[in-house]
Amino acid sequence: MDDKFLIHLEIAEKNYGLWINRGDEELARDAAKQIRNKIIQYRQKFDKSDLDVKDLLAMVAFQLSMNNLQLEQKNDTSPYAEKIIQLTKELEMFLEEK
């Protein structure tokens, strides 16, 4: 059974048809809504400027990318994994001495 289906999302005043997994529908709709909300925020912030939709999308993409990178850094467990390996080796050496 094919679990993908077509949904239509509006992003930056344009409609897009996207094939997604059924389980991702809510996430996809929330993502499109988040983009729309960010565009509205930037429009309100720069309402007297000559920014077009491409400029607004660029700012939204940049902001969301920065947020994504910050989350990746927070979730980087490699320093902890390295420390666990080091402590495990020390513990094994200690236990071998006993």
N, C-alpha and C positions, 0 to 999 in steps of 0.2 A: 504494500500500500504506500503510495506517495504521500508523504507528510507535508509537502510544500503546497502553498496556495498563494494566490495573488491578492495583495492588498494595495490600496491607493492611499498615498500620503501626500499632504501638501507641505512643501518645504520652500521657503523664500518665494511665496506667491506662485509656485509652479507645482503641478500635480505629477507625481511619479508612481508608476506601477512597479511594485517590487515583489518578487517571489521569495517567500520566507518560510521557515518552519513554523508550523502551527503554534508550537510552544513559545515562539519568540514574538508573537503578534503584539502583546501588551508592551513588551520592551521596545519594539520598533515604533509603536505609536507614541510611547512616552519620549523616545529619542527625538522624533519629529516635533513633538510639542515643546520639548526643551529648546530646540533650535529656534522655533517660532518665538518663544518667550524671550530668548536672548536677543533676537533681532529686534523685537519690540523695545527691549531695554536700551539697546544701542541707538535706535531711532529717536527715542525720547531724550537720551543723553546728548546726542548730536543733532538736534532737530533743526537747527538753522544752517547746517552744513550741506554740502552738495554730495553726500554719500549716496551711492546707488546700492542696489541689492548685492552686487559682487563685493563691494567694500564691507558691507555689513556681514556678509557670509565669511569673508576673510577674518574679520575680527572675532566672530563667533567660533570659527574653526581654531583660531589661535588660542582663545580662552579655553575651549574644551580640551585642546591638546595639552595646554599647560596643566590643567586639572588632572588629566590622565597621567601625565608624567609625574606629578606630585604623588598621586596614589600609587604608582608603580614604585617610587622610591620608598614610600611608607611600607609597602608590602615586600620589600627586598629582604629576604631572609638569609641571604648568603653569608653575611657576617656572623649570624647566629649559628648557621650550619658549620662554618669553619671553627667556631669556638667549641661547639659540641664535639666535633672530631678531635680537636686538641685535648679537651677534657677527658674524652673517652680513652685516648691513648695514654694519658697520664694515669688514669684510673686502672687501666689494664697493666701498666708497668708496676704500679703500686701493689696490685693484687698478685702479680707474679713474684714479687719480692717476699710475700708472706708465706 
